[in-house]
Amino acid sequence: MRLPLQWKVLIGYLVIAGVGMGTAGWLALDALEASDLDQLRAGLTAQARIAARLFARPLGTTKPDAAVIDAMADELGNAIHARITVINPEGLVLGDSYESGEALRRMDNHAARPEVRQAVTNGVGSSIRYSDTIGTRLLYLALPIRSGGPDSPLLGFVRMALPLTEIEGRHRALRNLLAAALGGAFLLSLGLSLLVARSVTRPLGDMVEAARRMARGEFREKIRTHSSDELADLAGVLNYMAAAIEETIQTLKDDRAKMAATLIAMQEGVLVLAPDGTVRLINPAMEGMVGRRDMEVLGRTYLEVICQPRLNEFITEVLKRMTASSTEIVFGTGPERTFQVQASPLVQGTEESPGLVLVFHDITDLRRLEQVRKDFVANVSHELRTPLTTIKGYIEALQDGGVDDREQRARFLETLRKQTDRLNLLITDLLLLAKIESGQVPLKQEPVALAGLIDRTVGLLRPLIDQKQHRVVVKIPAELPPIRGDEERLGQVFSNLLDNAIKYTPEQGTITISAELGKAAPPPAMIEVSVVDTGIGIPLQDLPRIFERFYRVDKARSRELGGTGLGLSIVKHLVEGHGGAVIVESLPGRGTKFLVRLPMATTPVLPYRT
């Protein structure tokens, strides 16, 4: 059974007070009784000495007269209100103030009485015992009777007896009074003990409740105490501790929130492992990489979470050595992705590391850009080398005598002109593309009438259209709002798209240019312009790469048609620079569709008139 501290303190105080007061009362009463008996004994001794002198004369005769002695005992006993017994040296009772006549003669021999034997030995004897004669406790005191000094012959004994009724009654009253006093003192101690216990345990109870609030995370309410003792010091320490814990917890919460926000915002995947390989922490980016949420992986080993043998081998090796290391790994549930994995042990000032942190940097785009750069350099080198090689060859042919042949010279010079034009066009497109990518080509943001822009573009390319006998269909509603952008650069966009459609569409083909207001596009509103041809189409595997520099589906055919391989890349960058997008759809042999989305202008332009 659990006993509260208040009751422990209370019971302890009461036990101490009760034992102390009871012992003190008992000792005091015992000392008082002993003092009363000593006083009574001293009084009896003085009376006994007087009686011994009185009875020395009748006992000193040759044959003491029992009747005379008994009469003297009666008279003296009545005078001093005590029982007087006169005994000869052999123990025979000669006189007694309480008995006479035949009763006196029937009295027992008193030589064996304790007080008589003590009187023989010590000169005075006393005892307390119950008297059957009068039915009460008596104090007996005996003295020897001698005729002269201590060495004179023994004539007998005088014994004084006094009832203890009065003393016992007084002592009984004292005991009752003491019991009442002790009871009152006990009740007073009970009240005082309760007050003391409450004064001690109430602050302790407040501290216990404060500790419970701390356990629940409540640190605002302070412990209040009105004392200035150790309990007040303890309350102050607990209040200081609560404030310190609250500040520490708040700091930890802030740090945890910052860390959580950082981990959520990080594009890099973060995985924290315990020394045994179990997952302790994973951020959202890493969840996407492994295809599982944190609740599914926390507490499980990395071997269960990561299904990449090479990565698992790397982690196993790092966990064994517990040293920083890095590697590059390609994995992914969909398209392959390349990651730079940096592993570092968690160090906390101990010899044994508490775990391992792995950071996954997605370098897929970096590697792709590196490959694009390599391809770009190779393509530029090849594209520049081809016309330069041709020019050099024809120049050498002219130097070797071809200049003297007028017809051959004219043919060679025409070829040189074409290759020079091609080289000039290539360099011009490269410079334009470089300026667009670096933001050096400012794009105006003006309302542009789409119908007029398309008509002018078709007009510029009319000779090529007529040469291949194409039919161009323009479907642009008159009520269509204007687009917002740079009219010259947008003309370049549609010129490139239309030029491609003309080149890759067989003779007598159809090219359709249409526009409409975008339906599902979010604000700002977009205008969708499509350029659809009935040409040779683009294979499905080549569609993702047609906007790359120098990428050609059919390299030989593209060079034969005079393309540089940069037109669609320029289109993509210009459209995106206007805040739009370009999408391609195609099937081999069934034509190609380029869909260009451009933002709608908020201010009108003058209607276009043909």
C-alpha positions as CSV (number, residue, x, y, z in Angstrom):
1,M,0.0,0.0,0.0
2,R,1.4,3.4,-1.0
3,L,1.3,5.8,1.9
4,P,1.4,9.6,1.0
5,L,4.4,11.6,2.3
6,Q,2.0,13.9,4.3
7,W,0.8,10.9,6.3
8,K,4.3,9.6,6.8
9,V,5.4,12.9,8.2
10,L,2.3,13.2,10.3
11,I,2.5,9.7,11.7
12,G,6.2,10.2,12.4
13,Y,5.6,13.4,14.3
14,L,2.8,11.8,16.3
15,V,4.8,8.7,17.2
16,I,7.7,10.8,18.3
17,A,5.5,13.2,20.3
18,G,3.5,10.3,21.8
19,V,6.5,8.3,22.8
20,G,8.2,11.4,24.1
21,M,5.3,12.7,26.1
22,G,4.3,9.2,27.4
23,T,7.8,8.4,28.6
24,A,8.2,11.8,30.2
25,G,4.9,11.5,32.0
26,W,5.6,8.0,33.1
27,L,9.0,9.0,34.5
28,A,7.6,12.1,36.2
29,L,4.8,10.1,37.8
30,D,7.2,7.3,38.9
31,A,9.5,10.0,40.4
32,L,6.6,11.6,42.2
33,E,5.4,8.2,43.6
34,A,8.9,7.5,44.7
35,S,9.2,10.9,46.4
36,D,5.9,10.5,48.2
37,L,6.9,7.0,49.4
38,D,10.3,8.4,50.6
39,Q,8.5,11.2,52.5
40,L,6.0,8.8,54.0
41,R,8.8,6.4,54.9
42,A,10.8,9.2,56.5
43,G,7.7,10.2,58.6
44,L,7.0,6.7,59.7
45,T,10.7,6.3,60.6
46,A,10.5,9.3,62.9
47,Q,7.3,8.1,64.5
48,A,8.7,4.6,64.8
49,R,11.8,5.9,66.7
50,I,9.5,7.7,69.2
51,A,7.4,4.6,69.6
52,A,10.6,2.5,70.1
53,R,11.5,4.7,73.1
54,L,8.0,4.4,74.6
55,F,7.9,0.6,74.3
56,A,11.5,0.1,75.5
57,R,10.3,0.4,79.2
58,P,7.5,-2.3,79.2
59,L,9.6,-4.6,77.1
60,G,12.6,-4.2,79.3
61,T,10.9,-5.9,82.3
62,T,11.6,-9.5,83.2
63,K,8.2,-10.6,81.9
64,P,6.7,-8.0,79.6
65,D,2.9,-7.6,80.1
66,A,1.2,-8.1,76.7
67,A,-2.0,-6.4,77.9
68,V,-0.1,-3.2,78.9
69,I,1.8,-3.2,75.6
70,D,-1.3,-3.8,73.6
71,A,-3.1,-0.9,75.3
72,M,-0.2,1.4,74.7
73,A,-0.2,0.3,71.0
74,D,-3.9,1.1,70.7
75,E,-3.5,4.5,72.3
76,L,-0.5,5.5,70.2
77,G,-2.0,4.1,67.0
78,N,-5.2,6.2,67.6
79,A,-3.0,9.2,68.2
80,I,-0.9,9.0,65.1
81,H,-3.6,7.3,62.9
82,A,-1.3,4.5,62.0
83,R,-1.2,0.8,62.8
84,I,1.4,-0.1,65.5
85,T,2.6,-3.6,66.1
86,V,4.9,-4.6,68.9
87,I,6.9,-7.8,68.4
88,N,9.3,-9.6,70.9
89,P,12.7,-10.8,69.7
90,E,11.2,-14.2,68.8
91,G,8.6,-12.8,66.5
92,L,5.6,-13.1,68.8
93,V,3.1,-10.2,68.6
94,L,2.7,-8.6,72.0
95,G,0.5,-5.7,70.9
96,D,-1.3,-4.4,67.9
97,S,-3.4,-1.3,67.5
98,Y,-5.8,-3.1,65.1
99,E,-6.1,-6.4,67.0
100,S,-6.6,-7.3,70.7
101,G,-7.6,-10.2,72.9
102,E,-8.0,-13.6,71.3
103,A,-7.4,-12.2,67.8
104,L,-4.1,-10.8,69.0
105,R,-3.0,-14.2,70.3
106,R,-3.9,-15.9,67.0
107,M,-1.7,-13.6,64.9
108,D,1.2,-15.3,63.0
109,N,4.7,-15.1,64.1
110,H,6.2,-12.0,62.6
111,A,9.9,-12.9,62.7
112,A,9.9,-13.8,59.0
113,R,8.3,-10.6,57.9
114,P,10.6,-8.8,55.4
115,E,10.6,-5.5,57.3
116,V,11.5,-7.3,60.5
117,R,14.4,-9.2,58.9
118,Q,15.7,-6.0,57.3
119,A,15.5,-4.3,60.7
120,V,17.6,-7.0,62.3
121,T,20.2,-6.6,59.5
122,N,20.1,-2.9,58.7
123,G,18.7,-1.3,61.8
124,V,15.5,-0.3,59.8
125,G,13.3,-2.3,57.4
126,S,10.4,-1.5,55.2
127,S,8.1,-3.2,52.7
128,I,4.8,-2.6,50.8
129,R,2.3,-5.4,50.5
130,Y,-1.3,-6.2,50.6
131,S,-2.8,-6.7,54.1
132,D,-5.4,-9.4,54.4
133,T,-6.4,-8.0,57.8
134,I,-7.7,-4.7,56.6
135,G,-7.9,-5.5,52.8
136,T,-5.6,-2.8,51.5
137,R,-2.0,-2.1,50.6
138,L,0.2,-0.9,53.5
139,L,3.6,0.6,53.9
140,Y,5.3,-1.3,56.7
141,L,8.4,0.1,58.6
142,A,10.1,-1.8,61.4
143,L,12.7,-0.7,64.0
144,P,14.5,-2.7,66.6
145,I,13.8,-1.7,70.3
146,R,16.9,-1.6,72.4
147,S,17.4,-0.5,76.0
148,G,20.4,1.7,75.2
149,G,22.7,2.2,72.3
150,P,23.1,0.1,69.2
151,D,25.1,-2.5,71.0
152,S,22.5,-3.0,73.9
153,P,20.4,-6.1,74.0
154,L,17.4,-6.4,71.6
155,L,14.1,-6.0,73.4
156,G,11.8,-6.5,70.4
157,F,10.6,-4.6,67.3
158,V,8.1,-1.8,66.8
159,R,6.4,-1.9,63.4
160,M,4.5,1.0,61.9
161,A,2.0,0.4,59.1
162,L,0.2,3.1,57.1
163,P,-2.4,2.5,54.4
164,L,-1.4,3.7,50.9
165,T,-5.0,4.4,50.0
166,E,-4.6,8.2,50.2
167,I,-1.3,8.1,48.3
168,E,-2.7,5.7,45.7
169,G,-5.8,7.9,45.3
170,R,-3.7,11.0,44.8
171,H,-1.5,9.1,42.4
172,R,-4.5,7.8,40.5
173,A,-5.8,11.4,40.2
174,L,-2.4,12.5,39.0
175,R,-2.4,9.7,36.4
176,N,-5.8,10.8,35.2
177,L,-4.7,14.4,35.1
178,L,-1.5,13.3,33.3
179,A,-3.5,11.2,30.8
180,A,-5.8,14.2,30.1
181,A,-2.7,16.4,29.7
182,L,-1.1,13.9,27.4
183,G,-4.3,13.6,25.4
184,G,-4.6,17.3,25.0
185,A,-0.9,17.6,24.2
186,F,-1.4,14.7,21.7
187,L,-4.3,16.5,20.0
188,L,-2.3,19.7,19.9
189,S,0.6,17.8,18.5
190,L,-1.7,16.3,15.9
191,G,-2.9,19.7,14.8
192,L,0.7,21.1,14.8
193,S,2.0,18.0,13.0
194,L,-0.7,18.3,10.4
195,L,0.2,21.9,9.8
196,V,3.9,21.1,9.6
197,A,3.2,18.1,7.3
198,R,1.1,20.2,5.0
199,S,3.7,23.0,5.0
200,V,6.3,20.5,3.9
201,T,4.3,18.3,1.6
202,R,2.2,21.0,-0.1
203,P,5.2,22.5,-1.9
204,L,6.4,19.0,-2.6
205,G,3.0,18.2,-4.1
206,D,3.2,21.4,-6.2
207,M,6.7,20.3,-7.3
208,V,5.4,16.8,-8.2
209,E,2.6,18.4,-10.2
210,A,5.1,20.7,-11.9
211,A,7.2,17.7,-12.8
212,R,4.1,16.0,-14.3
213,R,3.5,19.2,-16.4
214,M,7.1,19.1,-17.5
215,A,6.7,15.5,-18.6
216,R,3.7,16.6,-20.6
217,G,5.7,19.4,-22.2
218,E,4.2,22.3,-20.2
219,F,6.8,24.6,-18.9
220,R,5.0,28.0,-18.6
221,E,3.5,27.7,-15.1
222,K,6.1,28.3,-12.4
223,I,6.2,26.8,-8.8
224,R,5.2,29.4,-6.2
225,T,6.4,29.1,-2.6
226,H,6.0,31.5,0.3
227,S,8.8,30.1,2.4
228,S,12.5,30.9,2.4
229,D,13.9,27.5,3.3
230,E,15.4,24.6,1.3
231,L,12.0,24.0,-0.3
232,A,12.0,27.5,-1.7
233,D,15.6,26.8,-3.1
234,L,14.3,23.5,-4.6
235,A,11.4,25.3,-6.2
236,G,13.7,27.9,-7.6
237,V,16.0,25.2,-9.0
238,L,13.0,23.4,-10.6
239,N,11.7,26.7,-12.1
240,Y,15.2,27.4,-13.6
241,M,15.4,23.8,-14.8
242,A,11.9,24.1,-16.5
243,A,13.0,27.3,-18.2
244,A,16.2,25.8,-19.4
245,I,14.5,22.6,-20.6
246,E,11.8,24.7,-22.4
247,E,14.5,26.8,-24.1
248,T,16.5,23.7,-25.0
249,I,13.3,22.0,-26.4
250,Q,12.4,25.1,-28.3
251,T,15.9,25.3,-29.8
252,L,15.7,21.6,-30.7
253,K,12.3,22.1,-32.3
254,D,13.6,25.1,-34.3
255,D,16.6,23.1,-35.4
256,R,14.4,20.1,-36.2
257,A,12.0,22.4,-38.2
258,K,14.9,24.0,-40.0
259,M,16.4,20.6,-40.8
260,A,13.0,19.2,-41.9
261,A,12.4,22.3,-44.1
262,T,15.9,22.0,-45.5
263,L,15.5,18.3,-46.2
264,I,12.1,18.9,-47.9
265,A,13.5,21.7,-50.0
266,M,16.6,19.8,-51.0
267,Q,16.6,18.3,-54.5
268,E,19.3,16.0,-53.4
269,G,18.3,12.7,-51.8
270,V,19.3,12.2,-48.2
271,L,19.5,8.8,-46.5
272,V,20.7,8.4,-42.9
273,L,21.6,4.8,-41.7
274,A,22.4,3.4,-38.3
275,P,25.6,1.4,-37.9
276,D,23.6,-1.8,-38.4
277,G,22.3,-0.5,-41.7
278,T,18.7,0.3,-40.7
279,V,17.2,3.5,-42.1
280,R,16.9,6.3,-39.6
281,L,15.9,9.2,-41.9
282,I,14.9,9.8,-45.5
283,N,13.8,13.0,-47.2
284,P,11.1,13.4,-49.9
285,A,13.6,13.5,-52.7
286,M,15.1,10.2,-51.7
287,E,11.5,8.8,-51.3
288,G,11.0,9.5,-55.0
289,M,14.3,7.8,-55.9
290,V,13.4,4.5,-54.1
291,G,9.7,4.7,-54.8
292,R,8.7,4.3,-51.1
293,R,7.4,6.7,-48.4
294,D,9.3,7.2,-45.1
295,M,6.9,5.1,-43.0
296,E,7.6,2.2,-45.3
297,V,11.4,2.3,-45.0
298,L,12.1,3.7,-41.5
299,G,13.5,0.9,-39.3
300,R,14.2,-1.4,-42.3
301,T,17.7,-2.2,-43.6
302,Y,19.0,-0.5,-46.8
303,L,19.1,-3.9,-48.4
304,E,15.3,-4.1,-48.2
305,V,14.8,-0.6,-49.4
306,I,17.3,-0.2,-52.2
307,C,17.2,-2.6,-55.1
308,Q,20.5,-1.6,-56.7
309,P,23.2,-4.2,-56.2
310,R,26.0,-1.8,-57.0
311,L,24.8,0.9,-54.6
312,N,24.2,-1.8,-51.9
313,E,27.8,-3.0,-52.4
314,F,29.0,0.6,-52.0
315,I,27.0,1.2,-48.8
316,T,28.2,-2.1,-47.3
317,E,31.8,-1.2,-48.0
318,V,31.4,2.3,-46.4
319,L,29.7,0.9,-43.3
320,K,32.6,-1.5,-42.8
321,R,35.3,1.2,-43.2
322,M,33.3,4.1,-41.8
323,T,35.2,6.6,-43.8
324,A,34.0,9.3,-46.2
325,S,33.7,8.0,-49.8
326,S,31.8,8.8,-53.0
327,T,30.8,7.1,-56.2
328,E,28.7,7.6,-59.3
329,I,25.8,5.3,-59.9
330,V,23.2,5.0,-62.6
331,F,19.8,3.7,-61.5
332,G,16.1,4.6,-61.6
333,T,12.7,3.0,-61.9
334,G,11.9,4.9,-65.1
335,P,14.5,6.5,-67.4
336,E,18.0,6.0,-66.2
337,R,19.3,8.7,-63.9
338,T,22.9,9.3,-62.8
339,F,23.7,10.1,-59.2
340,Q,26.8,11.2,-57.4
341,V,26.6,9.5,-54.1
342,Q,28.5,11.0,-51.2
343,A,28.8,8.9,-48.0
344,S,30.0,10.4,-44.7
345,P,30.0,8.9,-41.2
346,L,28.1,10.8,-38.5
347,V,30.7,12.0,-36.0
348,Q,29.7,13.0,-32.4
349,G,33.1,13.0,-30.6
350,T,33.0,9.2,-29.9
351,E,35.2,6.5,-31.3
352,E,32.3,4.6,-32.7
353,S,30.3,6.5,-35.3
354,P,26.5,6.6,-34.6
355,G,25.6,6.1,-38.3
356,L,26.1,7.1,-41.9
357,V,24.6,9.8,-44.0
358,L,24.4,9.4,-47.8
359,V,23.6,12.4,-50.1
360,F,22.5,11.6,-53.7
361,H,23.2,14.4,-56.2
362,D,21.3,14.0,-59.4
363,I,23.8,14.7,-62.1
364,T,21.8,13.3,-65.0
365,D,21.3,16.7,-66.6
366,L,25.0,17.5,-66.1
367,R,26.1,14.3,-67.8
368,R,23.5,14.9,-70.5
369,L,24.8,18.4,-71.0
370,E,28.4,17.1,-71.1
371,Q,27.3,14.6,-73.8
372,V,25.4,17.4,-75.6
373,R,28.6,19.5,-75.4
374,K,30.7,16.7,-76.8
375,D,28.2,16.1,-79.6
376,F,27.9,19.8,-80.3
377,V,31.7,20.2,-80.6
378,A,31.8,17.1,-82.8
379,N,28.9,18.3,-84.9
380,V,30.2,21.8,-85.3
381,S,33.6,20.5,-86.2
382,H,32.0,18.2,-88.8
383,E,29.6,20.8,-90.1
384,L,32.4,23.3,-90.5
385,R,34.8,20.8,-91.9
386,T,32.5,19.6,-94.6
387,P,32.1,23.0,-96.5
388,L,35.7,23.9,-95.7
389,T,37.0,20.7,-97.2
390,T,34.9,21.2,-100.3
391,I,36.1,24.8,-100.6
392,K,39.7,23.7,-100.2
393,G,39.3,20.9,-102.7
394,Y,37.9,23.2,-105.4
395,I,40.5,25.9,-104.7
396,E,43.2,23.3,-105.2
397,A,41.5,22.1,-108.4
398,L,41.5,25.7,-109.7
399,Q,45.1,26.1,-108.8
400,D,46.0,22.9,-110.6
401,G,44.7,24.3,-113.9
402,G,41.0,24.3,-113.6
403,V,41.0,28.1,-113.8
404,D,42.0,27.9,-117.5
405,D,38.9,25.9,-118.4
406,R,36.2,28.6,-118.5
407,E,33.3,26.1,-118.2
408,Q,34.9,24.2,-115.4
409,R,36.0,27.4,-113.7
410,A,32.4,28.7,-113.7
411,R,31.1,25.4,-112.2
412,F,33.8,25.3,-109.5
413,L,33.1,29.0,-108.6
414,E,29.4,28.2,-108.3
415,T,30.1,25.3,-106.0
416,L,32.5,27.6,-103.9
417,R,29.7,30.2,-103.6
418,K,27.2,27.6,-102.4
419,Q,29.6,26.2,-99.8
420,T,30.5,29.7,-98.7
421,D,26.8,30.6,-98.3
422,R,26.2,27.4,-96.4
423,L,29.2,28.1,-94.1
424,N,28.0,31.7,-93.6
425,L,24.4,30.4,-92.8
426,L,25.8,27.9,-90.4
427,I,27.9,30.5,-88.6
428,T,25.0,33.0,-88.6
429,D,22.7,30.4,-87.0
430,L,25.3,29.4,-84.4
431,L,25.8,33.0,-83.4
432,L,22.1,33.7,-83.2
433,L,21.5,30.6,-81.1
434,A,24.4,31.5,-78.8
435,K,22.9,35.0,-78.3
436,I,19.4,33.7,-77.7
437,E,20.7,31.2,-75.0
438,S,22.8,33.9,-73.3
439,G,19.9,36.4,-73.3
440,Q,21.6,38.9,-75.6
441,V,18.7,38.9,-78.0
442,P,16.1,41.3,-76.6
443,L,12.5,40.2,-77.3
444,K,9.9,42.9,-77.6
445,Q,6.6,42.4,-75.9
446,E,4.1,44.0,-78.4
447,P,0.8,42.9,-79.8
448,V,1.3,41.1,-83.0
449,A,-1.5,40.2,-85.5
450,L,-1.0,36.5,-86.2
451,A,-2.8,36.5,-89.5
452,G,-0.6,39.3,-91.0
453,L,2.5,37.6,-89.6
454,I,1.6,34.2,-91.2
455,D,0.7,35.9,-94.6
456,R,4.1,37.7,-94.7
457,T,6.0,34.5,-93.8
458,V,4.1,32.5,-96.6
459,G,4.8,35.4,-99.0
460,L,8.6,35.2,-98.3
461,L,8.6,31.5,-98.9
462,R,6.2,31.5,-101.9
463,P,9.0,30.8,-104.5
464,L,10.0,27.6,-102.7
465,I,6.3,26.7,-102.3
466,D,5.6,27.2,-105.9
467,Q,8.7,25.3,-106.9
468,K,7.5,22.2,-105.2
469,Q,3.8,22.9,-106.1
470,H,2.6,22.7,-102.5
471,R,-0.8,23.9,-101.4
472,V,-0.7,26.1,-98.3
473,V,-3.9,26.4,-96.3
474,V,-4.2,29.2,-93.7
475,K,-7.0,28.9,-91.1
476,I,-6.8,31.9,-88.8
477,P,-10.1,33.2,-87.5
478,A,-10.6,37.0,-88.0
479,E,-11.8,37.4,-84.4
480,L,-8.6,35.7,-82.9
481,P,-6.9,38.0,-80.4
482,P,-3.3,39.1,-81.1
483,I,-0.3,37.4,-79.7
484,R,2.3,39.1,-77.5
485,G,5.9,39.1,-78.6
486,D,8.6,40.2,-81.0
487,E,7.2,40.3,-84.5
488,E,10.6,39.8,-86.2
489,R,11.6,36.9,-84.0
490,L,8.2,35.3,-84.3
491,G,8.5,35.6,-88.0
492,Q,11.8,33.7,-87.8
493,V,10.0,31.0,-85.8
494,F,7.2,30.4,-88.4
495,S,9.7,30.9,-91.3
496,N,11.8,28.0,-89.9
497,L,8.8,25.8,-89.3
498,L,7.3,26.5,-92.7
499,D,10.7,26.1,-94.4
500,N,11.0,22.6,-92.8
501,A,7.5,21.6,-93.9
502,I,8.3,22.7,-97.5
503,K,11.7,20.8,-97.5
504,Y,10.4,17.5,-96.1
505,T,7.1,17.4,-97.9
506,P,7.1,15.7,-101.4
507,E,5.9,17.8,-104.4
508,Q,2.2,18.7,-104.5
509,G,1.9,18.2,-100.8
510,T,-0.4,20.2,-98.5
511,I,0.7,22.5,-95.6
512,T,-1.9,23.7,-93.2
513,I,-1.4,26.6,-90.8
514,S,-4.2,27.1,-88.3
515,A,-4.7,28.9,-85.0
516,E,-7.1,29.0,-82.1
517,L,-7.5,30.2,-78.6
518,G,-6.1,27.7,-76.1
519,K,-8.8,25.9,-74.1
520,A,-7.0,24.2,-71.2
521,A,-4.1,26.5,-70.8
522,P,-3.8,28.3,-67.4
523,P,-3.5,32.1,-67.2
524,P,-2.2,33.9,-69.1
525,A,-4.4,32.8,-72.0
526,M,-2.5,31.2,-74.9
527,I,-2.9,31.1,-78.6
528,E,-2.2,27.8,-80.2
529,V,-0.7,27.8,-83.8
530,S,-0.2,24.5,-85.6
531,V,1.8,23.9,-88.8
532,V,0.8,20.5,-90.3
533,D,2.4,19.0,-93.4
534,T,1.8,15.8,-95.4
535,G,5.6,15.1,-95.6
536,I,7.8,12.1,-94.8
537,G,7.3,12.3,-91.0
538,I,9.7,11.6,-88.2
539,P,10.4,8.2,-86.6
540,L,9.1,7.9,-83.1
541,Q,12.6,7.3,-81.6
542,D,13.9,10.6,-83.1
543,L,11.1,12.8,-81.8
544,P,12.7,13.6,-78.4
545,R,15.9,14.8,-80.0
546,I,14.8,16.9,-83.0
547,F,15.2,20.1,-81.1
548,E,18.9,19.4,-80.3
549,R,21.5,21.3,-82.3
550,F,22.7,19.6,-85.4
551,Y,20.4,16.6,-84.9
552,R,19.1,15.3,-88.2
553,V,16.8,12.3,-88.8
554,D,18.4,11.8,-92.3
555,K,21.7,13.6,-92.3
556,A,22.4,13.1,-96.0
557,R,19.0,14.3,-97.1
558,S,19.2,17.3,-94.7
559,R,22.5,18.4,-96.1
560,E,21.2,17.9,-99.6
561,L,18.3,20.2,-98.8
562,G,20.6,22.8,-97.4
563,G,19.7,22.6,-93.7
564,T,22.1,23.5,-90.9
565,G,20.5,21.4,-88.2
566,L,20.0,24.5,-86.0
567,G,16.6,25.7,-87.2
568,L,14.4,23.8,-84.8
569,S,16.7,24.5,-81.9
570,I,16.4,28.2,-82.7
571,V,12.5,27.8,-82.9
572,K,12.4,26.1,-79.4
573,H,14.6,28.8,-77.7
574,L,12.7,31.7,-79.3
575,V,9.2,30.3,-78.4
576,E,10.3,29.6,-74.8
577,G,11.8,33.1,-74.6
578,H,8.3,34.4,-75.3
579,G,6.9,32.3,-72.5
580,G,5.4,29.7,-74.8
581,A,6.1,26.1,-75.8
582,V,6.5,24.0,-78.9
583,I,5.3,20.4,-79.3
584,V,5.8,18.0,-82.1
585,E,3.7,15.1,-83.2
586,S,4.6,12.9,-86.2
587,L,4.4,9.4,-87.7
588,P,6.6,8.2,-90.6
589,G,5.0,8.6,-93.9
590,R,2.0,10.5,-92.5
591,G,3.3,14.0,-92.0
592,T,4.3,16.1,-89.0
593,K,2.5,18.6,-86.8
594,F,4.3,21.4,-84.9
595,L,2.1,23.0,-82.2
596,V,3.3,26.4,-81.0
597,R,1.7,28.0,-77.9
598,L,2.2,31.7,-77.5
599,P,0.8,34.2,-74.9
600,M,-2.2,36.3,-75.9
601,A,-1.7,40.1,-75.9
602,T,-3.9,42.2,-73.6
603,T,-4.0,45.2,-75.9
604,P,-5.5,45.1,-79.4
605,V,-3.8,45.9,-82.7
606,L,-5.2,47.3,-85.9
607,P,-7.0,44.7,-88.0
608,Y,-4.9,43.2,-90.7
609,R,-6.1,44.0,-94.2
610,T,-5.0,42.0,-97.3
